[in-house]
């Protein structure tokens, strides 16, 4: 592997998860959204979905708060993957639609304004 590319990958924010006992190192920038379920979370990552045993709260502690925002008790999104916010819903660039709860609406609006 080209050492320049390797160093660039090393500098990026990453998170380690396990799915079916197999460890995966995910680049945070590529995570689109996270959905909490009873026994963990689904991580929507580029064209894949990973099932992770960590809770949404645990993942949010590990993720860079500059990029990720909880927008509902069950969802967190990568604000760099947001296409638009309209009518209480987030539309991601990957065509996924996620609800925004009233509780997180103002925080989301402020974060998007800071990003622009």
DRENGU-442585 format. One record per atom (N, C-alpha, C, O, CB): atom name; x, y, z; chain; residue number from 1. Coordinates in steps of 0.2 Angstrom, whole numbers. Glycine has a CB too. Layout:
{'CA',{X,Y,Z},'A',NUM}
...
***
This chain:
{'N',{4,-6,0},'A',1}
{'CA',{0,0,0},'A',1}
{'C',{4,6,0},'A',1}
{'O',{10,6,4},'A',1}
{'CB',{-5,0,6},'A',1}
{'N',{3,11,-4},'A',2}
{'CA',{6,17,-4},'A',2}
{'C',{6,20,3},'A',2}
{'O',{1,21,6},'A',2}
{'CB',{3,22,-9},'A',2}
{'N',{12,22,5},'A',3}
{'CA',{13,25,12},'A',3}
{'C',{9,31,13},'A',3}
{'O',{7,33,19},'A',3}
{'CB',{20,26,14},'A',3}
{'N',{9,36,8},'A',4}
{'CA',{5,42,9},'A',4}
{'C',{-3,40,10},'A',4}
{'O',{-6,44,14},'A',4}
{'CB',{6,46,2},'A',4}
{'N',{-5,36,6},'A',5}
{'CA',{-12,34,7},'A',5}
{'C',{-13,31,14},'A',5}
{'O',{-18,32,17},'A',5}
{'CB',{-15,29,1},'A',5}
{'N',{-9,27,16},'A',6}
{'CA',{-9,23,23},'A',6}
{'C',{-9,29,28},'A',6}
{'O',{-13,28,33},'A',6}
{'CB',{-3,18,24},'A',6}
{'N',{-5,34,28},'A',7}
{'CA',{-4,39,33},'A',7}
{'C',{-11,43,33},'A',7}
{'O',{-13,45,38},'A',7}
{'CB',{2,43,31},'A',7}
{'N',{-14,44,27},'A',8}
{'CA',{-20,48,26},'A',8}
{'C',{-26,44,30},'A',8}
{'O',{-30,47,33},'A',8}
{'CB',{-22,49,19},'A',8}
{'N',{-26,38,29},'A',9}
{'CA',{-31,34,32},'A',9}
{'C',{-30,34,40},'A',9}
{'O',{-35,34,43},'A',9}
{'CB',{-31,26,29},'A',9}
{'N',{-24,33,42},'A',10}
{'CA',{-22,33,49},'A',10}
{'C',{-25,40,52},'A',10}
{'O',{-27,40,58},'A',10}
{'CB',{-15,33,50},'A',10}
{'N',{-24,45,49},'A',11}
{'CA',{-26,52,51},'A',11}
{'C',{-34,53,52},'A',11}
{'O',{-36,57,56},'A',11}
{'CB',{-23,57,47},'A',11}
{'N',{-38,49,49},'A',12}
{'CA',{-45,49,49},'A',12}
{'C',{-48,47,55},'A',12}
{'O',{-45,42,58},'A',12}
{'CB',{-48,46,43},'A',12}
{'N',{-53,49,57},'A',13}
{'CA',{-57,47,63},'A',13}
{'C',{-60,40,61},'A',13}
{'O',{-63,39,56},'A',13}
{'CB',{-63,52,65},'A',13}
{'N',{-59,35,65},'A',14}
{'CA',{-61,28,64},'A',14}
{'C',{-65,26,71},'A',14}
{'O',{-63,28,76},'A',14}
{'CB',{-56,23,62},'A',14}
{'N',{-69,21,70},'A',15}
{'CA',{-72,17,75},'A',15}
{'C',{-72,10,74},'A',15}
{'O',{-73,8,69},'A',15}
{'CB',{-79,20,76},'A',15}
{'N',{-70,6,80},'A',16}
{'CA',{-70,-1,79},'A',16}
{'C',{-77,-4,82},'A',16}
{'O',{-79,-2,87},'A',16}
{'CB',{-64,-4,83},'A',16}
{'N',{-79,-8,78},'A',17}
{'CA',{-85,-12,80},'A',17}
{'C',{-84,-19,79},'A',17}
{'O',{-80,-21,75},'A',17}
{'CB',{-92,-9,76},'A',17}
{'N',{-89,-23,81},'A',18}
{'CA',{-89,-31,80},'A',18}
{'C',{-95,-33,78},'A',18}
{'O',{-101,-31,81},'A',18}
{'CB',{-86,-35,86},'A',18}
{'N',{-95,-37,72},'A',19}
{'CA',{-102,-40,70},'A',19}
{'C',{-100,-47,69},'A',19}
{'O',{-96,-49,65},'A',19}
{'CB',{-104,-36,63},'A',19}
{'N',{-105,-51,72},'A',20}
{'CA',{-104,-58,72},'A',20}
{'C',{-97,-60,74},'A',20}
{'O',{-94,-65,72},'A',20}
{'CB',{-105,-61,65},'A',20}
{'N',{-94,-57,79},'A',21}
{'CA',{-87,-58,82},'A',21}
{'C',{-81,-56,78},'A',21}
{'O',{-76,-57,80},'A',21}
{'CB',{-87,-66,83},'A',21}
{'N',{-83,-53,72},'A',22}
{'CA',{-78,-51,67},'A',22}
{'C',{-77,-43,68},'A',22}
{'O',{-82,-39,68},'A',22}
{'CB',{-79,-52,60},'A',22}
{'N',{-71,-41,70},'A',23}
{'CA',{-69,-34,71},'A',23}
{'C',{-69,-30,64},'A',23}
{'O',{-66,-32,59},'A',23}
{'CB',{-63,-33,75},'A',23}
{'N',{-72,-24,64},'A',24}
{'CA',{-72,-20,58},'A',24}
{'C',{-70,-13,60},'A',24}
{'O',{-72,-11,66},'A',24}
{'CB',{-79,-19,55},'A',24}
{'N',{-66,-10,56},'A',25}
{'CA',{-63,-3,58},'A',25}
{'C',{-67,2,53},'A',25}
{'O',{-65,1,47},'A',25}
{'CB',{-55,-2,57},'A',25}
{'N',{-71,6,55},'A',26}
{'CA',{-75,10,50},'A',26}
{'C',{-73,17,51},'A',26}
{'O',{-72,20,56},'A',26}
{'CB',{-83,10,52},'A',26}
{'N',{-72,20,45},'A',27}
{'CA',{-70,27,44},'A',27}
{'C',{-77,31,46},'A',27}
{'O',{-82,30,42},'A',27}
{'CB',{-67,29,37},'A',27}
{'N',{-76,35,51},'A',28}
{'CA',{-82,39,53},'A',28}
{'C',{-86,43,47},'A',28}
{'O',{-92,44,47},'A',28}
{'CB',{-81,44,59},'A',28}
{'N',{-82,46,43},'A',29}
{'CA',{-84,50,38},'A',29}
{'C',{-89,46,33},'A',29}
{'O',{-93,50,30},'A',29}
{'CB',{-78,53,34},'A',29}
{'N',{-88,40,33},'A',30}
{'CA',{-92,36,28},'A',30}
{'C',{-99,33,32},'A',30}
{'O',{-103,30,28},'A',30}
{'CB',{-88,30,26},'A',30}
{'N',{-99,34,38},'A',31}
{'CA',{-105,32,41},'A',31}
{'C',{-111,37,40},'A',31}
{'O',{-110,43,41},'A',31}
{'CB',{-104,32,49},'A',31}
{'N',{-117,35,37},'A',32}
{'CA',{-122,39,36},'A',32}
{'C',{-127,41,41},'A',32}
{'O',{-129,46,43},'A',32}
{'CB',{-126,37,30},'A',32}
{'N',{-129,35,45},'A',33}
{'CA',{-133,36,50},'A',33}
{'C',{-133,30,55},'A',33}
{'O',{-130,24,53},'A',33}
{'CB',{-141,36,48},'A',33}
{'N',{-136,30,61},'A',34}
{'CA',{-136,25,65},'A',34}
{'C',{-143,24,68},'A',34}
{'O',{-146,29,70},'A',34}
{'CB',{-130,26,71},'A',34}
{'N',{-145,18,68},'A',35}
{'CA',{-152,17,71},'A',35}
{'C',{-152,12,77},'A',35}
{'O',{-149,6,76},'A',35}
{'CB',{-157,14,65},'A',35}
{'N',{-154,14,82},'A',36}
{'CA',{-154,10,88},'A',36}
{'C',{-160,5,88},'A',36}
{'O',{-165,6,86},'A',36}
{'CB',{-155,14,95},'A',36}
{'N',{-158,-1,90},'A',37}
{'CA',{-163,-7,90},'A',37}
{'C',{-162,-10,97},'A',37}
{'O',{-158,-8,101},'A',37}
{'CB',{-162,-12,85},'A',37}
{'N',{-166,-15,99},'A',38}
{'CA',{-166,-18,105},'A',38}
{'C',{-160,-20,108},'A',38}
{'O',{-158,-19,114},'A',38}
{'CB',{-171,-24,106},'A',38}
{'N',{-156,-24,104},'A',39}
{'CA',{-150,-27,106},'A',39}
{'C',{-143,-24,103},'A',39}
{'O',{-138,-27,102},'A',39}
{'CB',{-149,-34,104},'A',39}
{'N',{-144,-17,101},'A',40}
{'CA',{-138,-14,98},'A',40}
{'C',{-140,-8,93},'A',40}
{'O',{-145,-5,94},'A',40}
{'CB',{-133,-19,95},'A',40}
{'N',{-136,-8,88},'A',41}
{'CA',{-138,-3,83},'A',41}
{'C',{-136,-5,76},'A',41}
{'O',{-132,-10,75},'A',41}
{'CB',{-133,3,84},'A',41}
{'N',{-140,-3,71},'A',42}
{'CA',{-138,-4,64},'A',42}
{'C',{-134,3,62},'A',42}
{'O',{-136,8,63},'A',42}
{'CB',{-144,-4,59},'A',42}
{'N',{-128,1,59},'A',43}
{'CA',{-124,7,56},'A',43}
{'C',{-125,7,49},'A',43}
{'O',{-123,2,46},'A',43}
{'CB',{-117,6,59},'A',43}
{'N',{-127,12,46},'A',44}
{'CA',{-128,13,39},'A',44}
{'C',{-121,16,36},'A',44}
{'O',{-120,22,38},'A',44}
{'CB',{-134,17,37},'A',44}
{'N',{-118,12,33},'A',45}
{'CA',{-111,14,31},'A',45}
{'C',{-110,13,23},'A',45}
{'O',{-110,7,21},'A',45}
{'CB',{-106,9,34},'A',45}
{'N',{-110,18,19},'A',46}
{'CA',{-109,18,12},'A',46}
{'C',{-115,13,10},'A',46}
{'O',{-121,15,11},'A',46}
{'CB',{-102,15,10},'A',46}
{'N',{-113,8,6},'A',47}
{'CA',{-118,3,3},'A',47}
{'C',{-119,-3,8},'A',47}
{'O',{-122,-8,5},'A',47}
{'CB',{-116,1,-4},'A',47}
{'N',{-117,-2,14},'A',48}
{'CA',{-118,-8,19},'A',48}
{'C',{-121,-6,25},'A',48}
{'O',{-122,0,27},'A',48}
{'CB',{-111,-11,20},'A',48}
{'N',{-124,-11,28},'A',49}
{'CA',{-127,-10,35},'A',49}
{'C',{-124,-15,40},'A',49}
{'O',{-123,-21,39},'A',49}
{'CB',{-135,-11,35},'A',49}
{'N',{-121,-12,45},'A',50}
{'CA',{-118,-16,50},'A',50}
{'C',{-122,-17,56},'A',50}
{'O',{-125,-12,58},'A',50}
{'CB',{-111,-14,52},'A',50}
{'N',{-123,-23,59},'A',51}
{'CA',{-126,-24,66},'A',51}
{'C',{-121,-24,71},'A',51}
{'O',{-116,-28,71},'A',51}
{'CB',{-130,-30,66},'A',51}
{'N',{-121,-19,76},'A',52}
{'CA',{-116,-18,81},'A',52}
{'C',{-120,-19,88},'A',52}
{'O',{-125,-17,89},'A',52}
{'CB',{-113,-11,81},'A',52}
{'N',{-116,-22,92},'A',53}
{'CA',{-119,-24,99},'A',53}
{'C',{-119,-18,104},'A',53}
{'O',{-121,-18,109},'A',53}
{'CB',{-115,-29,102},'A',53}
{'N',{-116,-12,102},'A',54}
{'CA',{-115,-6,106},'A',54}
{'C',{-122,-3,106},'A',54}
{'O',{-126,-3,101},'A',54}
{'CB',{-110,-2,104},'A',54}
{'N',{-124,1,111},'A',55}
{'CA',{-129,5,111},'A',55}
{'C',{-128,12,107},'A',55}
{'O',{-122,13,106},'A',55}
{'CB',{-132,7,118},'A',55}
{'N',{-133,15,106},'A',56}
{'CA',{-133,22,102},'A',56}
{'C',{-129,27,107},'A',56}
{'O',{-124,30,104},'A',56}
{'CB',{-139,25,101},'A',56}
{'N',{-130,27,113},'A',57}
{'CA',{-126,31,118},'A',57}
{'C',{-119,29,118},'A',57}
{'O',{-115,34,118},'A',57}
{'CB',{-129,30,125},'A',57}
{'N',{-117,23,118},'A',58}
{'CA',{-110,21,118},'A',58}
{'C',{-107,23,112},'A',58}
{'O',{-101,26,112},'A',58}
{'CB',{-109,13,119},'A',58}
{'N',{-110,22,106},'A',59}
{'CA',{-107,24,99},'A',59}
{'C',{-106,32,99},'A',59}
{'O',{-101,34,97},'A',59}
{'CB',{-112,22,94},'A',59}
{'N',{-111,36,102},'A',60}
{'CA',{-110,43,101},'A',60}
{'C',{-105,45,106},'A',60}
{'O',{-102,50,104},'A',60}
{'CB',{-117,46,104},'A',60}
{'N',{-103,42,111},'A',61}
{'CA',{-97,44,115},'A',61}
{'C',{-91,43,111},'A',61}
{'O',{-86,46,112},'A',61}
{'CB',{-97,39,122},'A',61}
{'N',{-90,38,107},'A',62}
{'CA',{-84,36,103},'A',62}
{'C',{-84,40,96},'A',62}
{'O',{-78,41,94},'A',62}
{'CB',{-84,29,101},'A',62}
{'N',{-89,42,94},'A',63}
{'CA',{-89,46,87},'A',63}
{'C',{-88,53,88},'A',63}
{'O',{-89,56,94},'A',63}
{'CB',{-96,45,84},'A',63}
{'N',{-85,56,83},'A',64}
{'CA',{-83,63,83},'A',64}
{'C',{-89,68,84},'A',64}
{'O',{-93,67,79},'A',64}
{'CB',{-79,65,77},'A',64}
{'N',{-90,71,89},'A',65}
{'CA',{-97,76,89},'A',65}
{'C',{-97,81,84},'A',65}
{'O',{-102,84,83},'A',65}
{'CB',{-97,79,96},'A',65}
{'N',{-91,82,81},'A',66}
{'CA',{-91,87,76},'A',66}
{'C',{-96,85,70},'A',66}
{'O',{-98,89,66},'A',66}
{'CB',{-84,89,74},'A',66}
{'N',{-96,79,69},'A',67}
{'CA',{-99,76,63},'A',67}
{'C',{-106,73,65},'A',67}
{'O',{-111,72,60},'A',67}
{'CB',{-95,71,60},'A',67}
{'N',{-107,70,71},'A',68}
{'CA',{-113,66,72},'A',68}
{'C',{-118,70,77},'A',68}
{'O',{-115,73,82},'A',68}
{'CB',{-111,59,75},'A',68}
{'N',{-124,69,76},'A',69}
{'CA',{-129,72,80},'A',69}
{'C',{-135,67,81},'A',69}
{'O',{-137,64,76},'A',69}
{'CB',{-131,78,77},'A',69}
{'N',{-137,66,87},'A',70}
{'CA',{-143,62,89},'A',70}
{'C',{-149,67,87},'A',70}
{'O',{-149,73,89},'A',70}
{'CB',{-143,60,96},'A',70}
{'N',{-153,64,83},'A',71}
{'CA',{-159,68,80},'A',71}
{'C',{-166,65,83},'A',71}
{'O',{-171,68,81},'A',71}
{'CB',{-159,68,73},'A',71}
{'N',{-165,60,86},'A',72}
{'CA',{-171,56,88},'A',72}
{'C',{-169,51,94},'A',72}
{'O',{-163,49,94},'A',72}
{'CB',{-175,52,83},'A',72}
{'N',{-173,49,98},'A',73}
{'CA',{-170,44,103},'A',73}
{'C',{-168,38,100},'A',73}
{'O',{-164,34,103},'A',73}
{'CB',{-176,42,108},'A',73}
{'N',{-170,36,94},'A',74}
{'CA',{-167,30,91},'A',74}
{'C',{-162,31,85},'A',74}
{'O',{-159,26,82},'A',74}
{'CB',{-173,26,88},'A',74}
{'N',{-161,38,83},'A',75}
{'CA',{-157,39,77},'A',75}
{'C',{-151,44,79},'A',75}
{'O',{-152,49,83},'A',75}
{'CB',{-161,41,72},'A',75}
{'N',{-146,43,75},'A',76}
{'CA',{-140,48,75},'A',76}
{'C',{-138,49,67},'A',76}
{'O',{-139,44,64},'A',76}
{'CB',{-134,47,80},'A',76}
{'N',{-136,55,65},'A',77}
{'CA',{-134,56,58},'A',77}
{'C',{-128,59,58},'A',77}
{'O',{-126,63,62},'A',77}
{'CB',{-140,60,55},'A',77}
{'N',{-124,58,52},'A',78}
{'CA',{-118,61,51},'A',78}
{'C',{-121,68,47},'A',78}
{'O',{-124,67,42},'A',78}
{'CB',{-113,57,46},'A',78}
{'N',{-119,73,50},'A',79}
{'CA',{-122,80,47},'A',79}
{'C',{-119,81,40},'A',79}
{'O',{-122,85,36},'A',79}
{'CB',{-121,86,52},'A',79}
{'N',{-114,78,39},'A',80}
{'CA',{-111,79,32},'A',80}
{'C',{-114,75,26},'A',80}
{'O',{-113,76,21},'A',80}
{'CB',{-103,77,32},'A',80}
{'N',{-119,71,29},'A',81}
{'CA',{-122,67,24},'A',81}
{'C',{-129,69,23},'A',81}
{'O',{-133,66,19},'A',81}
{'CB',{-122,59,26},'A',81}
{'N',{-131,75,26},'A',82}
{'CA',{-138,77,25},'A',82}
{'C',{-139,81,19},'A',82}
{'O',{-135,85,17},'A',82}
{'CB',{-139,82,31},'A',82}
{'N',{-144,79,15},'A',83}
{'CA',{-146,83,9},'A',83}
{'C',{-150,89,11},'A',83}
{'O',{-149,94,8},'A',83}
{'CB',{-149,78,4},'A',83}
{'N',{-155,87,15},'A',84}
{'CA',{-160,93,17},'A',84}
{'C',{-164,91,23},'A',84}
{'O',{-164,85,25},'A',84}
{'CB',{-165,95,11},'A',84}
{'N',{-166,96,26},'A',85}
{'CA',{-171,95,32},'A',85}
{'C',{-177,99,31},'A',85}
{'O',{-177,105,29},'A',85}
{'CB',{-167,97,39},'A',85}
{'N',{-183,95,31},'A',86}
{'CA',{-189,98,29},'A',86}
{'C',{-195,94,33},'A',86}
{'O',{-195,88,33},'A',86}
{'CB',{-190,98,21},'A',86}
{'N',{-199,98,35},'A',87}
{'CA',{-206,95,38},'A',87}
{'C',{-204,90,44},'A',87}
{'O',{-207,85,44},'A',87}
{'CB',{-210,91,33},'A',87}
{'N',{-199,91,48},'A',88}
{'CA',{-197,87,53},'A',88}
{'C',{-194,81,51},'A',88}
{'O',{-194,76,55},'A',88}
{'CB',{-203,85,57},'A',88}
{'N',{-191,80,45},'A',89}
{'CA',{-187,74,43},'A',89}
{'C',{-181,76,40},'A',89}
{'O',{-180,82,37},'A',89}
{'CB',{-192,70,38},'A',89}
{'N',{-176,72,41},'A',90}
{'CA',{-169,73,38},'A',90}
{'C',{-169,68,31},'A',90}
{'O',{-171,62,32},'A',90}
{'CB',{-163,71,43},'A',90}
{'N',{-167,71,26},'A',91}
{'CA',{-166,67,20},'A',91}
{'C',{-159,67,18},'A',91}
{'O',{-155,72,17},'A',91}
{'CB',{-170,71,14},'A',91}
{'N',{-156,61,19},'A',92}
{'CA',{-149,60,18},'A',92}
{'C',{-147,59,10},'A',92}
{'O',{-152,58,6},'A',92}
{'CB',{-147,54,21},'A',92}
{'N',{-141,60,9},'A',93}
{'CA',{-139,60,2},'A',93}
{'C',{-140,53,-1},'A',93}
{'O',{-140,52,-7},'A',93}
{'CB',{-131,62,1},'A',93}
{'N',{-140,48,3},'A',94}
{'CA',{-141,41,1},'A',94}
{'C',{-148,39,0},'A',94}
{'O',{-150,33,-1},'A',94}
{'CB',{-138,36,6},'A',94}
{'N',{-153,44,0},'A',95}
{'CA',{-160,43,0},'A',95}
{'C',{-163,41,6},'A',95}
{'O',{-169,39,5},'A',95}
{'CB',{-161,39,-6},'A',95}
{'N',{-160,40,11},'A',96}
{'CA',{-163,38,17},'A',96}
{'C',{-167,44,21},'A',96}
{'O',{-164,49,20},'A',96}
{'CB',{-158,34,22},'A',96}
{'N',{-172,42,24},'A',97}
{'CA',{-176,48,27},'A',97}
{'C',{-177,46,35},'A',97}
{'O',{-178,40,36},'A',97}
{'CB',{-183,48,24},'A',97}
{'N',{-175,51,39},'A',98}
{'CA',{-175,50,46},'A',98}
{'C',{-179,55,49},'A',98}
{'O',{-178,61,48},'A',98}
{'CB',{-168,50,49},'A',98}
{'N',{-183,53,54},'A',99}
{'CA',{-187,58,58},'A',99}
{'C',{-183,62,63},'A',99}
{'O',{-178,60,66},'A',99}
{'CB',{-193,55,62},'A',99}
{'N',{-185,68,64},'A',100}
{'CA',{-181,73,69},'A',100}
{'C',{-187,74,74},'A',100}
{'O',{-192,76,73},'A',100}
{'CB',{-179,79,66},'A',100}
{'N',{-185,72,81},'A',101}
{'CA',{-190,74,86},'A',101}
{'C',{-189,81,88},'A',101}
{'O',{-184,84,87},'A',101}
{'CB',{-188,69,92},'A',101}
{'N',{-194,83,91},'A',102}
{'CA',{-195,90,94},'A',102}
{'C',{-189,92,98},'A',102}
{'O',{-186,97,98},'A',102}
{'CB',{-201,92,97},'A',102}
{'N',{-187,87,102},'A',103}
{'CA',{-182,88,107},'A',103}
{'C',{-175,89,104},'A',103}
{'O',{-171,93,107},'A',103}
{'CB',{-181,81,111},'A',103}
{'N',{-174,87,98},'A',104}
{'CA',{-167,88,95},'A',104}
{'C',{-167,93,89},'A',104}
{'O',{-162,94,86},'A',104}
{'CB',{-165,81,93},'A',104}
{'N',{-173,95,88},'A',105}
{'CA',{-174,100,82},'A',105}
{'C',{-169,106,82},'A',105}
{'O',{-166,107,77},'A',105}
{'CB',{-181,102,81},'A',105}
{'N',{-169,109,87},'A',106}
{'CA',{-165,116,88},'A',106}
{'C',{-158,114,88},'A',106}
{'O',{-154,118,85},'A',106}
{'CB',{-167,119,95},'A',106}
{'N',{-156,109,91},'A',107}
{'CA',{-149,107,91},'A',107}
{'C',{-146,106,84},'A',107}
{'O',{-141,108,81},'A',107}
{'CB',{-147,101,95},'A',107}
{'N',{-151,102,80},'A',108}
{'CA',{-149,100,73},'A',108}
{'C',{-149,107,69},'A',108}
{'O',{-144,107,65},'A',108}
{'CB',{-155,96,70},'A',108}
{'N',{-153,111,70},'A',109}
{'CA',{-153,118,66},'A',109}
{'C',{-147,121,67},'A',109}
{'O',{-144,124,62},'A',109}
{'CB',{-159,122,67},'A',109}
{'N',{-145,122,73},'A',110}
{'CA',{-139,126,75},'A',110}
{'C',{-133,122,72},'A',110}
{'O',{-128,126,70},'A',110}
{'CB',{-138,126,83},'A',110}
{'N',{-132,116,73},'A',111}
{'CA',{-127,112,70},'A',111}
{'C',{-126,113,63},'A',111}
{'O',{-120,114,60},'A',111}
{'CB',{-127,105,72},'A',111}
{'N',{-131,113,59},'A',112}
{'CA',{-131,114,52},'A',112}
{'C',{-129,121,50},'A',112}
{'O',{-125,122,45},'A',112}
{'CB',{-138,112,49},'A',112}
{'N',{-131,126,54},'A',113}
{'CA',{-129,132,52},'A',113}
{'C',{-122,133,54},'A',113}
{'O',{-118,137,50},'A',113}
{'CB',{-133,137,57},'A',113}
{'N',{-119,130,59},'A',114}
{'CA',{-112,130,60},'A',114}
{'C',{-108,127,55},'A',114}
{'O',{-102,129,53},'A',114}
{'CB',{-110,127,67},'A',114}
{'N',{-110,122,52},'A',115}
{'CA',{-107,118,47},'A',115}
{'C',{-106,122,40},'A',115}
{'O',{-101,121,36},'A',115}
{'CB',{-111,111,45},'A',115}
{'N',{-111,126,39},'A',116}
{'CA',{-111,130,32},'A',116}
{'C',{-106,136,32},'A',116}
{'O',{-106,139,27},'A',116}
{'CB',{-118,133,31},'A',116}
***
